[in-house]
Amino acid sequence: MIPLPRKPLLLLVCLSAVAGLWMMPSVRTAEAPGTLKVLLVAGGCCHDYATQTLLLKEGIEARLKARVEVVHNPDKTTKATFGIYQSADWAKGYDVVIHDECSADVTDPAYVKRILDAHRQGVPAVNLHCAMHSYRWGNFREPVQTGAENAGWYEMLGLQSTGHGPQSPIDISYVDAAHPIAKGLAGWTTVNEELYNNVQILTGHPIAKGRQLQKPRVKPGEPAQPAREVDAVVAWTNEFGPGKTRIFSTTIGHNNDTVGDARYLDLVCRGLLWATGNLSADGTPANGLGAP
């Protein structure tokens, strides 16, 4: 047998190595000890997720000792799905998952169950804005019944919402100012935002409410109607599953100016720390997880 020349053999080895790297799954960069490992899943309809994922990642990592890994699907429809959820152990290795999807028309019960199972088994979650209007089917505009097939996502959230008002400023006030998430935080008025309705509060505990002036819609030719005040819970906590997994949610966060607002990012970070058991009673990070 005639041996191969050295250079072709070297070329073959290099090509094999490159092919092997191409086939390997992505490997997360190792975090320093004591760093929160955060998974941010975002994509779907109606929002500038390409920008908002950067705002969230930079805002969280500036405030906390945390590393945020982003999974972003650029699909801008309400049917956006995420390959990471195809695995039963999709959340393995993460301390908390931030759901920022807008996938209202993703209705596969098995797919949604895989997502929920991770949280039911103990992985904390933070849910932002349109995550509240994702994974819904059946007669979801009516109050769901606990235990029903279409109730699972709402049971994880702890509150059922189905729609929102116009793009208009929202006055945010903390209704449980003694809660560590709200301790010392001041209310504020957002830029134009969407106030999500509350069809029913299941097991959620309100932290903040929003109040918005909404002009009633009238048909052409009908007289204008005066604006009315509408209020709804906009931030809350929940405990989910047999182990009472901690869940934090806020419906605020439609526009980039809000997501980049320091007051919004402070609230999200407080919720993230609370969900992972790393928030002190005075609202400061515990266990050395403050700003690096």
N, C-alpha and C positions, 0 to 999 in steps of 0.2 A: 504493500500500500504506500503510495507516494504521499508524504506529509504536505499539508497545505503551506504555502508561503506564509511567513510571519505577518506581513502587513494585511493580507486578506483575512487572516485569522483574527487579528486585532480588530479589524473593521467589523467582522461578524460578531465578536463579543460586545463591541460598543453598540451595534444595532440591536442586539438582544437586550442589552441593559436598558436602552431607550424604550424599546417595546414593552419591557417589563414595567417601567415607570409609568408608561401611558395606561397600562391596564390596571395599575394599582388604584385602590380608592384613595381619596384625599385623606391626609393625616393631619389632625389638628395640632397646632403648635403647643408645646407643653407650657402650662401656666406655672407661675411661681407659686410656692406653697402659700396657702391662705388666700388665694385669688378665687373669686366667684367665677364659675364657668357658666356663661349665659348663652342660650341659643335664641336668636331672634328670627322668626319665620314671618315673611312678609310678601305680599303680592296680591294681585287680583284687581278688581274693579275700582275705578273712581278716585284714586289717590296717587300722589307722586311718591311712590314707595322708593324709587331710586334715591331720591333726596332724603326722604324721612328716615330710611335705615341708617344713612350716614349721620344724620342729626342725633338719632337715638344712640348709636354706637359711640360717637364722640362725646355726647352729653353724659352717658353712663360711665364711660371709662375715665372721664375727667373728674367725676364726683366720687367714684368708688374704686376700690381695688378689685377690678373685674376685667374679664376678657369677654367681649361680645363677638360671637360668631354669627354671621348673617347668612341665612338661606333665603334668597330672593327669587321669586318667579316673575319674569317680566310680563307674563300673560295679564292683560288688562280687562279680562272678562270676569263675570261672576262664577265661572266654572274652573277657576285656577286651582290646580292641585299641586302637591309637593312630593317629590320622589322620596324624601326622607321618611315620610309617613308610611311607606310601603313595608317597612321593617317593624316587627313587633317590638324590638328594643331600640327604637329610633331615638329615645331620649337618654340612652345610657351615657354616662359620663358628664352630664350637665347637672348643675345645681338648680337651675330654673329655666323655664321656657317662656319667652315673650311671644304671644300670639298676636300678630298684626295682619292677619289675612282678611280679605274681603271676598269670600267664596260662598255667596248666598245660595248658589244653585248646585253646590256639591252635596249630593243627597245619598251617597252610598253608605248604608249603615255600617258595613264592615270596615270601611275606611275611617269613618268617624269614631268607631269603637276603638280602633288601634290608637287614635290620638287620646281618647279619654282614658283608656286603660293605663297609660303611663302616669296620668295625674291621679287616677284612682289608686294606683299602687305607690304613690308617694312623691312624685316629681311636682314641685310647686309650679304655679303658672301666674303670669301677668298678662291680662287681656286688654288690648287697646282698640278703642273706637269700633271699626267695622267688624272686628272679631265677634262682637255681640250680635251681628246680623249674618253670621256664617252658619253653614251646616244645619239648615232648617228645612223641614218638609212637612207634609200633611197640613192640617189646619193650624198652622203656626201663628196665625194672626189672632187666634183665640187663646185664652189661658191654657197652657198644656197641663196635663195631669201627671203628677209625680209617678215615675215608673213606666210611663208610656214610651214607645219606641222613639218618638220625636221629641222627647223631653231631656235626653241625655246631655246635650250641650248646655241647655239652660240650667240644668241641675249643677253642672260644673261651675257655671258663671254665678249662680245663686240669684239671678234676676233675669226676667224675660223682657226683651225689647224687640219691637218689630218695625219701627219707622222713626222718622225725625222731622223736625220743623225746618224752616227756611235757614238760609245762610244769614245769620244775624248775631250780634254780640250776645254773650251769655255771662251773667253775673254769677260767679262761683263763690259759695260760702261753705265753710266747714261746719257741719251739723254735729259732729262728735269731736270737738276741739281737744278733748282730753286723750283721744286715741294717739298712740305713738306716731302713726302716719301723719296726723294733722297737727301734732304738738308744735306750737310756735309758728305755723304757716299762716299767712294772711290771705284772705280771699282776694279775688281780682276779677276784672272784666276782660273777657277774651276779645280777640278780633272776631270777624265773622266766623261763626262755627255752627255746627248742627247739634241741636238739643235732642237727644234720643229719648223716646217715650219709655215709660215703665208700664208694661202690661200687667206685670205682677212681680212682687219681690218674693222669692221663694225662701231661701235661707240666707240671703245676703244681709250684711250689716252696713247701713249707710255711713259713709265718711263725709261726703260732700254733696251738695245739691246745686243745681243750676237753675237760674230764672231767666226767661227770655220773653221779649215782647214779640208776639206773632200776629201778623195781619191775616185775618181770615180770607180764604180764597173766595172770590165771587165770580159769577158768570157774567159774560159781556152784557152790558145794559143794566145790570143790577147795581144798586147804590153801594158805595164803599162802606165797609164796616170798621168800627174802631179796633185798634190793636188790643189784644188781650194778653195778660201775663200767664205764662205757662211755666211750671216748675217740674223738675224730675231729679231723681238721684243720678249723679254723674260719676261718683266714685264710691266703691264699696269693697268689703272683704267677704270672703266665704270660706267654709270648710267643706271639703268634698271627699266622699268615699269613706270606707270603714276606718281608715287611719286619720281622717280629718285633715287631708292635705290642704295647705293654705293656698288660697287663690285671691289675687287682687285684680280689680278691673276698673277701668275708667272709659267712659264713652267719649271723652274729649280727645281731639287730635285729628281733625279732618285736614286742616291746612298747615302748610309748612311753617308759617309764622308762629302757630301755636306749638307745634312739635319742637321748634327751636327755642321756645320761650323758657327762660330759666325757671319760672314758677311751675311750668308743666313738667320739666325734667326733674325738678326737686320732688314733685309728687310721685312721679313714676319710680324714681330711685327709692323713695321711702316705701312705696308699695312692694318693690322688689326685695328690699331688705327685710320687711315684715314677713313676706311670703317664705323667705329662706330662714327665718328665725334669727336674723342678724340686726334687728332694730332695737335700740335701747328705749327705755320708757320715756326718755326726754326727746326722742326723735333723732338721735344721732346714731351713726353706724356703730355696731358692736363688733367684737372679735377682730379688731384691727383692720376693718374693711373700709375705713375712710379714704379720702382722696390720697392717691399715691404720691 
